[in-house]
Amino acid sequence: MNNKLGVFLFTKDRPAVFGQTLKNIMPANHRIFIIDDSLHKSNQTKNEEITNKNGCSYLGIKAFQDFMSSYKLDPDIASFLLNRPGVPEWNLGYMRNFALLYAKSLKLEIILFMDDDITVTDKNLINELFGLTNLYHFTGAHISGMVDDSILGHIATALNKPSERTLSGGFMAFCPTKVQHYFLNFYNEDWIWLFLHYAPNDSIQTGEVFQAISDPLKSYKRNGVFQEFGERLLEAVMVSCHQGEHALLASEDFWSSIVKERNNYLTELRADAARLGRHDFIMVIDFIEKKANDIDAKILHHIFQNYFLNLRSFEQIYQSLSD
Protein backbone atom coordinates (compact mmCIF):
# COMPACT_ATOMS: atom_id res chain seq x y z
CA MET A 1 0.00 0.00 0.00
CA ASN A 2 1.19 3.49 -0.88
CA ASN A 3 0.77 5.56 2.29
CA LYS A 4 1.31 8.80 0.38
CA LEU A 5 -1.90 8.38 -1.63
CA GLY A 6 -5.37 8.80 -0.15
CA VAL A 7 -9.04 8.70 -1.07
CA PHE A 8 -11.46 10.79 1.02
CA LEU A 9 -15.00 9.50 0.72
CA PHE A 10 -17.73 11.90 1.91
CA THR A 11 -21.00 10.56 3.29
CA LYS A 12 -24.04 11.77 5.24
CA ASP A 13 -26.86 9.64 6.65
CA ARG A 14 -27.04 6.90 4.03
CA PRO A 15 -24.95 3.97 5.24
CA ALA A 16 -26.39 1.51 2.70
CA VAL A 17 -25.30 3.72 -0.20
CA PHE A 18 -21.96 4.46 1.44
CA GLY A 19 -21.30 0.77 2.15
CA GLN A 20 -21.88 -0.19 -1.47
CA THR A 21 -19.68 2.64 -2.74
CA LEU A 22 -16.84 1.66 -0.42
CA LYS A 23 -17.17 -2.00 -1.42
CA ASN A 24 -16.96 -0.92 -5.04
CA ILE A 25 -13.46 0.58 -4.65
CA MET A 26 -12.04 -2.18 -2.44
CA PRO A 27 -9.45 -3.59 -2.19
CA ALA A 28 -7.25 -0.54 -2.61
CA ASN A 29 -3.50 0.07 -2.83
CA HIS A 30 -3.92 3.45 -1.18
CA ARG A 31 -5.34 4.74 2.09
CA ILE A 32 -9.07 5.42 2.37
CA PHE A 33 -10.57 7.94 4.77
CA ILE A 34 -14.28 8.28 5.45
CA ILE A 35 -15.53 11.79 6.21
CA ASP A 36 -18.82 11.15 8.01
CA ASP A 37 -21.13 14.15 8.31
CA SER A 38 -24.12 12.05 9.40
CA LEU A 39 -26.60 13.75 11.69
CA HIS A 40 -28.11 10.61 13.22
CA LYS A 41 -26.14 8.60 15.77
CA SER A 42 -27.37 5.29 14.36
CA ASN A 43 -25.96 6.15 10.94
CA GLN A 44 -22.69 7.29 12.47
CA THR A 45 -22.41 3.92 14.22
CA LYS A 46 -23.19 1.96 11.04
CA ASN A 47 -20.75 4.00 8.99
CA GLU A 48 -17.98 3.49 11.53
CA GLU A 49 -18.63 -0.26 11.59
CA ILE A 50 -18.48 -0.46 7.78
CA THR A 51 -15.30 1.61 7.75
CA ASN A 52 -13.55 -0.50 10.36
CA LYS A 53 -14.65 -3.74 8.71
CA ASN A 54 -12.92 -2.66 5.50
CA GLY A 55 -9.73 -1.50 7.23
CA CYS A 56 -10.25 2.18 6.43
CA SER A 57 -9.95 5.29 8.60
CA TYR A 58 -13.14 6.74 10.08
CA LEU A 59 -13.22 10.53 10.47
CA GLY A 60 -16.32 11.57 12.36
CA ILE A 61 -17.07 13.88 15.28
CA LYS A 62 -14.41 12.48 17.63
CA ALA A 63 -11.68 12.51 14.96
CA PHE A 64 -12.58 16.10 14.13
CA GLN A 65 -12.39 17.16 17.77
CA ASP A 66 -9.09 15.32 18.23
CA PHE A 67 -7.70 17.02 15.13
CA MET A 68 -8.72 20.47 16.36
CA SER A 69 -7.16 19.76 19.75
CA SER A 70 -3.93 18.26 18.36
CA TYR A 71 -3.22 21.29 16.21
CA LYS A 72 -4.59 23.79 18.74
CA LEU A 73 -7.12 25.18 16.29
CA ASP A 74 -9.53 27.58 17.98
CA PRO A 75 -13.07 26.77 16.72
CA ASP A 76 -14.04 30.45 16.81
CA ILE A 77 -10.99 31.68 14.91
CA ALA A 78 -11.26 28.86 12.37
CA SER A 79 -15.05 29.11 12.00
CA PHE A 80 -14.67 30.48 8.45
CA LEU A 81 -12.91 27.25 7.52
CA LEU A 82 -14.19 24.39 9.66
CA ASN A 83 -17.32 23.16 11.38
CA ARG A 84 -17.82 19.92 13.22
CA PRO A 85 -19.44 16.98 11.41
CA GLY A 86 -22.98 15.92 12.18
CA VAL A 87 -25.00 19.12 11.86
CA PRO A 88 -28.35 19.37 10.05
CA GLU A 89 -27.49 22.28 7.76
CA TRP A 90 -25.32 22.25 4.63
CA ASN A 91 -21.82 21.36 5.75
CA LEU A 92 -20.04 19.96 2.70
CA GLY A 93 -17.68 22.90 2.19
CA TYR A 94 -16.48 22.59 5.78
CA MET A 95 -16.10 18.82 5.42
CA ARG A 96 -13.99 19.26 2.29
CA ASN A 97 -11.79 21.69 4.22
CA PHE A 98 -11.46 19.16 7.05
CA ALA A 99 -10.34 16.52 4.55
CA LEU A 100 -7.95 18.99 2.94
CA LEU A 101 -6.33 19.91 6.26
CA TYR A 102 -6.25 16.31 7.45
CA ALA A 103 -4.46 15.22 4.27
CA LYS A 104 -1.97 18.03 4.66
CA SER A 105 -1.25 17.02 8.25
CA LEU A 106 -0.42 13.47 7.08
CA LYS A 107 1.79 14.84 4.29
CA LEU A 108 -0.20 12.93 1.68
CA GLU A 109 1.17 13.66 -1.77
CA ILE A 110 -1.96 13.00 -3.85
CA ILE A 111 -5.57 12.68 -2.75
CA LEU A 112 -8.92 12.02 -4.37
CA PHE A 113 -12.24 13.44 -3.16
CA MET A 114 -15.18 11.15 -3.80
CA ASP A 115 -18.89 11.43 -2.92
CA ASP A 116 -20.82 8.44 -1.60
CA ASP A 117 -23.19 8.14 -4.60
CA ILE A 118 -20.42 7.60 -7.17
CA THR A 119 -19.92 4.18 -8.75
CA VAL A 120 -16.45 3.47 -10.12
CA THR A 121 -16.73 0.89 -12.88
CA ASP A 122 -12.99 0.76 -13.60
CA LYS A 123 -10.86 0.42 -10.46
CA ASN A 124 -7.76 1.39 -12.43
CA LEU A 125 -9.25 4.85 -12.96
CA ILE A 126 -8.27 6.10 -9.49
CA ASN A 127 -4.63 5.19 -10.05
CA GLU A 128 -4.80 6.76 -13.52
CA LEU A 129 -6.04 10.04 -12.03
CA PHE A 130 -3.31 9.91 -9.39
CA GLY A 131 -0.71 9.49 -12.14
CA LEU A 132 -2.05 12.39 -14.20
CA THR A 133 -1.41 14.82 -11.34
CA ASN A 134 2.18 14.85 -12.57
CA LEU A 135 0.88 16.77 -15.61
CA TYR A 136 -2.19 18.56 -14.27
CA HIS A 137 -3.01 20.16 -10.93
CA PHE A 138 -6.54 18.70 -10.93
CA THR A 139 -7.78 15.48 -12.52
CA GLY A 140 -11.22 13.93 -12.61
CA ALA A 141 -13.62 11.69 -14.51
CA HIS A 142 -16.63 12.39 -16.67
CA ILE A 143 -19.87 11.92 -14.72
CA SER A 144 -22.57 9.77 -16.30
CA GLY A 145 -26.01 9.05 -14.87
CA MET A 146 -27.02 12.07 -12.78
CA VAL A 147 -24.82 14.82 -14.21
CA ASP A 148 -23.46 17.08 -11.48
CA ASP A 149 -25.56 20.23 -11.87
CA SER A 150 -28.17 22.40 -10.19
CA ILE A 151 -31.93 22.11 -10.72
CA LEU A 152 -31.88 25.08 -13.10
CA GLY A 153 -28.76 23.64 -14.73
CA HIS A 154 -30.65 20.44 -15.57
CA ILE A 155 -33.52 22.51 -16.97
CA ALA A 156 -31.08 24.55 -19.09
CA THR A 157 -29.53 21.36 -20.49
CA ALA A 158 -32.98 19.99 -21.36
CA LEU A 159 -33.66 23.29 -23.19
CA ASN A 160 -30.34 23.02 -25.07
CA LYS A 161 -28.77 25.86 -23.05
CA PRO A 162 -26.11 24.02 -21.03
CA SER A 163 -23.81 26.21 -18.97
CA GLU A 164 -20.05 25.94 -18.59
CA ARG A 165 -18.81 23.43 -16.07
CA THR A 166 -15.53 21.77 -15.16
CA LEU A 167 -14.62 18.51 -13.46
CA SER A 168 -16.72 17.60 -10.44
CA GLY A 169 -15.60 17.69 -6.82
CA GLY A 170 -17.57 14.47 -6.43
CA PHE A 171 -14.65 12.64 -8.05
CA MET A 172 -11.49 14.72 -8.25
CA ALA A 173 -7.77 14.15 -7.56
CA PHE A 174 -5.09 16.73 -6.78
CA CYS A 175 -1.88 17.37 -4.85
CA PRO A 176 -2.47 19.03 -1.46
CA THR A 177 0.81 20.94 -1.74
CA LYS A 178 -0.54 22.84 -4.75
CA VAL A 179 -3.68 24.07 -2.99
CA GLN A 180 -3.96 27.85 -2.55
CA HIS A 181 -7.63 28.29 -1.61
CA TYR A 182 -10.14 26.90 0.83
CA PHE A 183 -13.72 25.79 0.15
CA LEU A 184 -16.61 28.13 0.78
CA ASN A 185 -19.54 26.44 2.50
CA PHE A 186 -22.08 27.20 -0.21
CA TYR A 187 -23.55 25.15 -3.02
CA ASN A 188 -21.04 24.85 -5.91
CA GLU A 189 -18.23 24.81 -3.35
CA ASP A 190 -16.18 22.50 -5.58
CA TRP A 191 -16.46 24.49 -8.81
CA ILE A 192 -15.93 27.80 -7.01
CA TRP A 193 -12.76 26.34 -5.48
CA LEU A 194 -11.53 25.02 -8.82
CA PHE A 195 -12.12 28.26 -10.71
CA LEU A 196 -10.36 30.20 -7.94
CA HIS A 197 -7.35 28.03 -8.79
CA TYR A 198 -7.85 28.77 -12.50
CA ALA A 199 -8.34 25.02 -12.82
CA PRO A 200 -9.99 25.02 -16.26
CA ASN A 201 -6.55 25.82 -17.65
CA ASP A 202 -4.86 23.14 -15.56
CA SER A 203 -7.22 20.19 -15.30
CA ILE A 204 -8.23 17.11 -17.24
CA GLN A 205 -11.16 14.71 -17.28
CA THR A 206 -10.67 11.11 -18.33
CA GLY A 207 -12.62 7.92 -17.93
CA GLU A 208 -16.12 7.79 -16.51
CA VAL A 209 -17.90 7.22 -13.22
CA PHE A 210 -21.61 6.85 -12.60
CA GLN A 211 -23.61 9.05 -10.24
CA ALA A 212 -26.90 7.72 -8.88
CA ILE A 213 -29.92 9.05 -10.75
CA SER A 214 -32.75 10.96 -9.10
CA ASP A 215 -35.40 13.45 -10.22
CA PRO A 216 -33.62 16.85 -10.31
CA LEU A 217 -36.92 18.76 -10.10
CA LYS A 218 -38.34 16.89 -7.12
CA SER A 219 -36.75 19.02 -4.43
CA TYR A 220 -36.91 22.42 -6.13
CA LYS A 221 -38.81 24.09 -3.28
CA ARG A 222 -36.27 22.90 -0.72
CA ASN A 223 -33.07 23.31 -2.73
CA GLY A 224 -33.79 25.64 -5.65
CA VAL A 225 -33.02 29.01 -4.03
CA PHE A 226 -30.12 27.57 -2.05
CA GLN A 227 -28.63 26.35 -5.32
CA GLU A 228 -29.35 29.63 -7.10
CA PHE A 229 -27.32 31.45 -4.44
CA GLY A 230 -24.37 29.18 -5.24
CA GLU A 231 -24.94 29.59 -8.98
CA ARG A 232 -24.48 33.34 -8.66
CA LEU A 233 -21.30 32.90 -6.66
CA LEU A 234 -19.98 30.50 -9.27
CA GLU A 235 -20.94 32.74 -12.20
CA ALA A 236 -18.90 35.57 -10.73
CA VAL A 237 -15.86 33.39 -10.06
CA MET A 238 -15.99 31.96 -13.59
CA VAL A 239 -16.13 35.45 -15.12
CA SER A 240 -13.23 36.65 -12.97
CA CYS A 241 -11.29 33.50 -13.88
CA HIS A 242 -11.74 33.98 -17.61
CA GLN A 243 -10.72 37.63 -17.32
CA GLY A 244 -7.68 36.58 -15.27
CA GLU A 245 -8.56 38.95 -12.47
CA HIS A 246 -10.02 37.61 -9.23
CA ALA A 247 -9.75 41.15 -7.82
CA LEU A 248 -13.08 41.77 -9.57
CA LEU A 249 -14.71 39.78 -6.78
CA ALA A 250 -13.88 42.63 -4.40
CA SER A 251 -15.99 45.10 -6.40
CA GLU A 252 -19.66 45.61 -5.53
CA ASP A 253 -20.27 47.01 -9.02
CA PHE A 254 -19.02 43.74 -10.47
CA TRP A 255 -21.47 41.80 -8.31
CA SER A 256 -24.30 44.11 -9.41
CA SER A 257 -23.54 43.19 -13.02
CA ILE A 258 -23.52 39.48 -12.12
CA VAL A 259 -26.92 39.73 -10.43
CA LYS A 260 -28.35 41.61 -13.42
CA GLU A 261 -26.98 39.09 -15.92
CA ARG A 262 -28.26 36.17 -13.88
CA ASN A 263 -31.74 37.69 -13.62
CA ASN A 264 -31.76 38.18 -17.39
CA TYR A 265 -30.68 34.58 -17.81
CA LEU A 266 -33.62 33.32 -15.75
CA THR A 267 -36.00 35.42 -17.86
CA GLU A 268 -34.53 33.92 -21.04
CA LEU A 269 -34.72 30.42 -19.58
CA ARG A 270 -38.39 30.88 -18.78
CA ALA A 271 -39.07 32.15 -22.32
CA ASP A 272 -37.38 29.07 -23.78
CA ALA A 273 -39.46 26.80 -21.55
CA ALA A 274 -42.65 28.62 -22.62
CA ARG A 275 -41.83 28.21 -26.32
CA LEU A 276 -41.56 24.46 -25.80
CA GLY A 277 -44.64 24.27 -23.60
CA ARG A 278 -42.65 22.95 -20.62
CA HIS A 279 -45.00 24.08 -17.88
CA ASP A 280 -43.15 21.94 -15.34
CA PHE A 281 -39.99 23.93 -16.05
CA ILE A 282 -41.88 27.24 -15.91
CA MET A 283 -43.26 26.38 -12.47
CA VAL A 284 -39.76 25.72 -11.12
CA ILE A 285 -38.19 28.78 -12.77
CA ASP A 286 -40.95 31.07 -11.52
CA PHE A 287 -40.58 29.80 -7.96
CA ILE A 288 -36.80 30.22 -7.89
CA GLU A 289 -36.87 33.56 -9.71
CA LYS A 290 -39.33 35.02 -7.21
CA LYS A 291 -37.41 33.80 -4.18
CA ALA A 292 -34.05 34.85 -5.66
CA ASN A 293 -35.05 38.52 -5.59
CA ASP A 294 -33.61 38.65 -2.07
CA ILE A 295 -30.13 37.68 -3.33
CA ASP A 296 -28.62 41.10 -3.91
CA ALA A 297 -25.13 42.21 -4.85
CA LYS A 298 -24.26 43.42 -1.34
CA ILE A 299 -24.79 39.97 0.16
CA LEU A 300 -22.65 38.26 -2.48
CA HIS A 301 -19.98 40.94 -2.32
CA HIS A 302 -19.77 40.59 1.46
CA ILE A 303 -19.09 36.85 1.16
CA PHE A 304 -15.99 37.44 -0.94
CA GLN A 305 -14.84 40.39 1.11
CA ASN A 306 -14.69 37.98 4.05
CA TYR A 307 -13.20 35.26 1.90
CA PHE A 308 -10.19 37.35 0.94
CA LEU A 309 -9.80 38.66 4.49
CA ASN A 310 -9.63 35.05 5.72
CA LEU A 311 -7.40 33.71 2.96
CA ARG A 312 -4.19 34.66 4.75
CA SER A 313 -5.38 32.91 7.91
CA PHE A 314 -6.10 29.79 5.86
CA GLU A 315 -2.61 29.89 4.36
CA GLN A 316 -1.05 30.13 7.81
CA ILE A 317 -3.12 27.27 9.22
CA TYR A 318 -2.57 25.11 6.15
CA GLN A 319 1.18 25.58 6.06
CA SER A 320 1.55 25.00 9.80
CA LEU A 321 0.13 21.47 9.46
CA SER A 322 3.24 20.19 7.70
CA ASP A 323 5.84 22.06 9.76
N, C-alpha and C positions, 0 to 999 in steps of 0.2 A: 504494500500500500504506500502511495505517495502522500506523506503527511503535509506536503506544501500545497496540495490541491484540496479544495473543499466545495461541497454543494450545500447551499442553505435553502431548505424547503420551508415555505411559509404556509401555515394552516390556521384555521379558526373555526372551531365548533362543527367539524364534520369528520370525525375519526374514520368512518368507513371509507370515505373518499381518499383521505390522507393515507390510510393503510394500503389501499390499492396502488396509489401513486408511488409510495415508497417501495412496495414490492416490485413494481415495474422497473425500477432502476437498480435493484439489487441482483447479484452482489456487485460491489463497486471496488475499484482500485484507488479510491480517494476517500477522504473523510466526508461524512454527511452529518449536518447539523439541522435540527428541527426547531424552527422558531414558532412557538405555540402561543398564539394570541387568543386562545379560547376563553370565552366568558364563563362557561359553566364548568364547575369543578369535576363533574363526571366525565366530561370530554377531555379535560386536562389529564385526568387519571388514565383514560384509555389511550390517549396519544403518547403519554410517557411509557406505558406498557408496550405499545407497538414499537416505539423508538428503541427501548432497551432490548427487546426481543431480537431486533435486527442489528444490534451492536452499534447503534448510532448515538449521537450526543443530543440530549434533550435540553433545550433552552427555553424555559418557561419563566414563571414569576420569580422563583427562588434563584435561578441562574442569573436573571437580570439584576436582582438585588445584590447578589454576591459580586457581580461585575462592577456595579456602581460603588460598592464598598471597597473592593480591591484597588480600584483606581481613584478612589477618593473624589468621585464625581458628585457634586452637589446637585440634587434633583431640581432645585429652584434655578440655579445658574444654567443648568443644561436643559431646561424645559423646552427651549426652542428646538432641541435636537432629539430628545429621548422622552419616552413615556413608558410606564410599566406595561407589560402584557396583561391581557385579560380585562379590558375595559369595553363597555358596550358601544362606544362611538368609533368612528373611523380611526384607525390606528396604524395603517399599513406603512405610511411614510416613516413613522417612528420605529416600527419594527425593522424596516430596511436599514435605517441608521444603526440600530442595535446590531444587526448582522454585520454591517460594514465595520463598525468599531470593534466588534468581537474578532472578526477576521484579521484586522490590523493588529490586534493585541497578540494573536497567535503567529504573526508574521507569515500568514498564508500568502503564497505568491500569485495564485490565480483562484478565483472563486466563481461559482455560478449561482445566480438567484433563480429559484424555481417555485411557481405557485402550485398549490395542491390539486388543482384540477387539470394539470397538464399530463398527457400520456406520451411517453417517449417510445416510439416504435423501433428505433435503432439505437441500441445502447452504446454504439461506437460514436454517436453524435456528440455526447458530452466531451469525450476525449478530443474529438475533432475541434470543437469550439475552444477548448483549453489550448490546443496547439496553435490555433489561428491568432491568439492574443500576442504572438510574437510579431505579427504583421499589423494588427489592428488593436486599438484600445478597447473596443467593445465588439463582442461577437454574439450572435443569436441565431435562432431558427425561424423559419416561416411558420406562422400559426394557421393551422387548418381547423375546421369545425367552427367553433364560436370565435370569430375574428375579434381580436382585442380592440374594442372601440366603445364609445359612449352610445347611449340610446339614440341621440340625434345623429351620431356618426353612422349607425346602422341604417337609419332612415335615409341619410344622404347617399349612402352606397346603393340602396335599393332604387333611388331616384337618379342614379348615374351621376352623382356629384360627390364622389369620394374625396376626402380631405387627405392632406399629407400626413404620413405617419412614418415612424422608424421602427427599429426592432423593439420587441416588447420586454418590459422588465419581468414578465412572467416566466421568461426563459432566456437568460442573458448572462454571459461570462465576461469577466474583466480582471485586470490586475489592481488590487487595492492600492498599490504604491502610486498609481497614476491618477487616483481620485483627487479632485480639487473642490468638489461641491458636496453638500449634504442634501438629503431628500426633504422637500416640503411635505407636510402632512395634509395634502389636498389630493383630490382625484386627479389623475394624470401625473402622479408624483414621479413615475419612472421616465416618461417622455420629457417632462420638464427638466429633470436631472440630466438626461442625455443631451438635450439641446443646450443646456448651460455649459456642457463640456464640448460643444460643437461636434457632437458625435456623428451626425450625418456625414461628415467629411472623414470620419475615422472609425467606421463600423462596417460590419458585413453580416449578412444573413445567409445561412446555408442549411440545407436539410429541412426537415419538417417535423413539427410536433403537433399533437391534437389537443385542442381545448374543448372541454365538455360543452355541449350545446344546450342552450336554454332560450326562452323567448325574450328577446331584448326589450320588448315593449311592456312586458308584464309588470314591471316595477317602476314605471315612469313617474308615478305620483310620489313614490318614496325616494327615488334616486335621480330623477331628471334634473332638478334645479341644482342639486349637489354636484352632479356631473357638469352642468353648464358652467358653474363657477370655475371648475378645473379646466374646462375647455377654453375659457377666456384667459386664464393664466398661461396655458400652453400656447395659445395663439400669439400672445405677446412675446413669449420666449422664442418661438420659432421665427417671428419677424426680426427680432433683435439678432438672432443667430445668423440669419441669411444676410443681414446688413453688416455683420461682423462687429456689432457694437452693443454689448449688453448694458452699457451705460444708459441706453434708452429706457431701460426698466426703472430708472430713478426719476423719470420725467412724468409728471401728472398729465401733461398735454398728450404725451404718447399713449397713456392709458385711456384717455378720452377718445382718441382715434380708434383704439382697439375696440372699445365698447360700441362705438358708432358702427364700425365695420361688422361687428358680430351681430348687432341688431338688424342691420341690413341683410346679412346672410340668412337670418331666421325668416325674415320677410320673403326673401327669394325662395327659401326652402318650402315655405308654406304655399307659395304660388305654384311651384313645381308639383307639389302634392295635389293641389286643386285641379291642375290641368289633367292629371292622371286619374282623378276621381278617388284618390286614396284618403278617404275620410278618417280612417284609423290613424294615419300619419298626421292629418290636420288636427285631430283631437289632442295628440301628444304635443305637437309643436305649439298649439295655442296655449296649452297648460303651462309649458316651460317658459314660453315667451312672456306670458303675463307675470309669472312669479319672478322671472329674471330681471324685471324692472328695478328691483331693489339692489342689484349688483352694479354699483356705480364705480367710476374711475378712482375715487378717493380710497375706497376699500381695497381695491386691487393694488393701487400704488403703495398703500401702507404696508401690505404684505411684503413687497420687495424692498421697501425701505428697511424694514426689520431684517429681512434676509441678508442684505449686504452689511448691515450693522453687526450681525451675528457670524458672518463668514469668517472673520479673523479668529473668533473664539473657537469655531469648529476646527480651523486649521491647527490651533494650539492644542486642543484636546486630541485631535487625530494623530498629530505627530508625536505627542507624548506617550502614546500607547506602545510605540516600538522603541522607545529610548532605553 
